[in-house]
C-alpha cells in the first residue's frame, strides 16, 4: 500500500533531532544565500577592493576552510559536537554580519577567514551529528531532507539579497548583510535542543577502560584510492560554484543603478571580466 506524502512527511519530522536540524538549517541557509549573493558585490562595489584582492580574500578563505573541516571532524570526536556546532553557527553569523563594516582588504581577509573556519568546522561536525543521531536505515533519507531544505534556504536567501541589488545603495547592502548574518546566528538557538546523544561517547578512564570494548576503527580515507579519485573529480566539478558565486557576480553589474561611480564593475582600476 502506498503511503501518502503527507503521512511520510509527518513520520520523517516526528524525530525531534531531525526537526531541530531541519529548521536550523532552513534559517541558517537563508543567511548563507544572502552572503552568496552580496559579499562579492559588496567588496567590489562598496568597499572598492581591486579584483585581485577580492580573489585573494576567497583564496585564503578556501584554504582556511579546508583545514578547518579536517580539524572540525577531529574536535567532534573529542569535545561536545553540539556545543561546537552552536559556537560555529554563532561565529559564522556574526562574521557574515561584520562584512557590512568592511572597508579595507585586511578586514575582508579576517571576516572571510572567520566565516571559512566556522563553515568548515560546522560541516564536519554536522556530519558527525547526523551519523550518531540516526540509524543506517534512515540516515540517507534524513540527509536528503536536510539537503533539500538547504537548497530551499539558499534560494530564499538569494531572493532576500536581491532586494539590496534592486535598491542599489550601500545602506541596502549593509542592512541585508547584517540581517542575513543575524538570521544565521539565530539558528543556533534551535541547535541547543539537540540531545547529548549526538556527542561522541566519553572515553572510559582507568580500570573502566579495560571493561569497555575499543571502538572499531574504519579504513583511513587516505588509503582508499577510489575515495581519493572521487574527491579529485568532485573538486573539479566544484569549480562551477566558484564561477557562479564569484566570477559572474563580479562581472555582471555595469549599470548606473548599482552603487558604482563608473562602468567598471569590479574595481576602480582593474575590470573583473
C-alpha positions in Angstrom: 0.0 0.0 0.0 1.4 3.4 -1.0 1.9 5.8 1.9 0.6 9.3 1.3 3.2 12.1 1.0 1.8 13.9 4.0 2.0 10.8 6.2 5.6 10.2 5.1 6.5 13.8 5.9 4.9 13.6 9.3 6.7 10.4 10.0 10.0 11.9 8.9 9.7 15.0 11.1 8.5 13.1 14.1 12.2 12.7 15.1 13.0 15.8 17.3 16.6 15.7 16.2 15.8 15.9 12.5 13.1 18.6 13.2 15.6 20.8 15.0 18.3 20.3 12.4 15.8 21.0 9.6 14.5 24.3 11.0 18.0 25.4 12.0 19.3 24.5 8.5 16.5 26.4 6.8 17.2 29.6 8.8 20.9 29.5 8.5 21.0 28.8 4.8 18.8 31.9 4.2 21.7 33.8 5.7 24.1 31.8 3.6 22.1 32.7 0.5 22.4 36.4 1.3 26.2 36.0 1.6 26.5 34.2 -1.7 24.5 36.9 -3.4 26.1 40.0 -1.9 29.6 39.5 -0.4 31.5 39.6 -3.7 29.5 42.6 -5.0 29.9 44.4 -1.7 33.7 44.0 -1.7 33.8 45.2 -5.3 31.3 48.0 -5.4 31.1 49.3 -1.8 34.5 48.5 -0.3 36.0 49.2 -3.8 38.6 46.4 -3.5 40.6 45.6 -6.7 39.7 42.3 -8.4 43.0 40.7 -7.4 42.3 41.4 -3.7 38.8 40.1 -3.9 40.2 36.9 -5.4 42.8 36.6 -2.7 40.2 37.0 0.0 38.3 34.0 -1.2 41.5 32.0 -1.9 42.6 32.5 1.7 39.2 31.6 2.9 39.1 28.4 0.9 42.4 27.2 2.2 41.4 28.0 5.8 38.1 26.3 5.3 39.7 23.0 4.1 42.0 22.9 7.1 39.1 23.7 9.5 36.9 20.9 8.1 39.7 18.4 8.9 40.2 19.7 12.4 36.5 20.1 12.9 36.0 16.4 12.4 38.7 15.6 15.0 37.2 18.0 17.5 33.7 16.5 17.1 35.2 13.2 18.4 36.9 14.8 21.4 34.5 17.5 22.7 30.8 18.2 22.6 29.7 18.2 19.0 26.5 20.1 20.0 28.4 22.9 21.7 30.9 23.0 18.8 28.2 23.4 16.2 26.3 26.0 18.2 29.6 28.0 18.6 30.4 27.6 15.0 27.0 28.8 13.8 27.2 31.9 16.0 30.7 32.7 14.8 29.7 32.3 11.2 26.6 34.5 11.5 28.5 37.3 13.3 31.3 37.2 10.9 28.9 37.4 8.0 27.2 40.4 9.6 30.6 42.0 10.1 31.1 42.3 6.4 28.8 45.3 6.5 31.6 47.2 8.2 34.4 46.0 6.0 36.1 48.8 4.0 39.7 47.5 3.8 41.5 44.5 2.4 42.8 43.2 5.7 39.3 43.4 7.3 37.9 41.3 4.4 40.6 38.7 4.9 39.7 38.4 8.7 36.0 38.2 8.1 36.3 35.6 5.3 38.8 33.6 7.4 36.4 33.5 10.3 33.5 32.5 8.1 35.5 29.8 6.5 36.7 28.4 9.8 33.2 28.3 11.1 31.6 26.8 8.0 34.4 24.2 7.5 34.1 23.1 11.1 30.3 23.1 11.0 30.2 20.9 8.0 32.3 18.2 9.6 30.5 18.5 13.0 27.1 18.3 11.4 28.1 15.1 9.5 29.2 13.6 12.8 26.0 14.5 14.5 23.9 13.0 11.7 25.9 9.8 11.9 25.3 9.5 15.6 21.7 10.7 15.7 20.2 8.4 13.0 20.4 4.7 12.3 21.7 3.5 9.0 18.2 2.8 7.6 17.1 6.5 8.0 20.4 8.3 7.6 20.3 8.6 3.8 16.7 9.8 3.8 17.4 12.4 6.5 20.5 13.7 4.7 18.3 14.1 1.6 15.8 16.1 3.7 18.5 18.4 5.0 20.0 18.8 1.5 16.6 19.8 0.1 16.0 22.3 2.9 19.5 23.7 2.3 18.6 24.4 -1.3 15.3 26.0 -0.4 17.0 28.2 2.2 19.8 29.4 -0.1 17.1 30.1 -2.8 15.2 32.3 -0.3 18.4 34.0 0.8 19.4 34.9 -2.7 15.9 36.5 -3.1 16.5 38.5 0.0 19.9 39.5 -1.3 18.3 40.7 -4.5 16.5 43.4 -2.5 19.8 45.1 -2.0 20.7 44.7 -5.6 17.3 46.3 -6.6 17.8 49.2 -4.2 21.4 49.6 -5.3 22.6 51.7 -2.3 25.4 51.0 0.2 23.0 51.2 3.0 20.8 48.5 1.5 23.8 46.2 1.1 24.8 46.7 4.7 21.4 46.2 6.2 20.7 43.0 4.2 24.2 41.6 5.2 23.5 42.3 8.8 20.0 40.7 8.6 21.5 37.6 6.9 24.2 37.3 9.4 21.9 37.6 12.4 19.5 35.1 10.9 22.3 32.6 10.5 23.5 33.2 14.1 19.9 32.9 15.5 19.6 29.4 14.2 22.0 28.3 17.0 19.1 28.6 19.4 17.4 25.6 17.8 20.6 23.6 17.9 20.6 23.9 21.7 17.7 21.4 21.6 19.8 18.6 20.3 20.2 15.8 22.8 23.6 14.9 24.4 23.5 11.6 22.4 24.8 13.5 19.4 28.1 14.0 21.2 30.9 11.4 20.9 30.8 8.8 23.7 33.1 9.7 26.6 36.2 7.6 26.7 36.5 5.5 29.8 39.4 6.1 32.1 41.4 3.8 34.5 40.1 0.3 35.0 36.8 1.1 33.3 38.7 1.3 30.0 39.6 -2.3 30.1 35.9 -3.2 30.6 34.7 -1.5 27.5 35.4 -2.7 24.0 37.5 -0.5 21.9 35.6 1.3 19.2 36.0 -0.2 15.7 38.3 1.9 13.6 37.4 2.1 9.9 39.7 2.3 6.9 41.5 5.6 6.5 40.2 7.5 3.5 43.8 8.5 2.7 44.4 4.8 1.9 41.3 4.4 -0.3 42.2 5.1 -4.0 38.5 5.2 -5.0 37.7 7.7 -2.4 40.6 9.9 -3.3 39.8 9.7 -7.0 36.2 10.6 -6.3 37.4 13.6 -4.2 39.6 14.9 -7.1 36.8 14.6 -9.6 34.4 16.3 -7.2 36.8 19.1 -6.7 37.0 19.7 -10.5 33.2 19.7 -10.7 33.0 22.2 -7.8 34.8 24.8 -9.9 31.4 25.8 -11.3 30.4 27.1 -7.9 33.3 29.4 -7.8 32.4 30.7 -11.3 28.8 31.2 -10.3 29.4 32.7 -6.9 32.4 34.9 -7.7 33.1 35.3 -11.4 29.6 36.0 -12.6 28.6 38.4 -9.8 31.9 40.2 -10.1 31.5 40.9 -13.8 27.8 41.5 -14.1 26.8 44.8 -12.6 27.7 47.5 -15.0 24.6 49.8 -14.9 24.5 53.1 -13.1 21.8 51.7 -10.8 24.4 49.9 -8.8 26.5 51.8 -6.3 29.4 52.4 -8.6 30.6 55.7 -9.9 31.7 54.3 -13.3 31.0 51.4 -15.6 34.0 49.5 -14.2 32.2 46.9 -12.1 34.8 45.0 -10.0 37.3 47.6 -9.0 38.4 51.1 -9.5 41.5 50.0 -11.5 41.0 46.5 -12.9 37.9 45.1 -14.6 36.9 41.7 -13.3 35.9 40.2 -16.6 
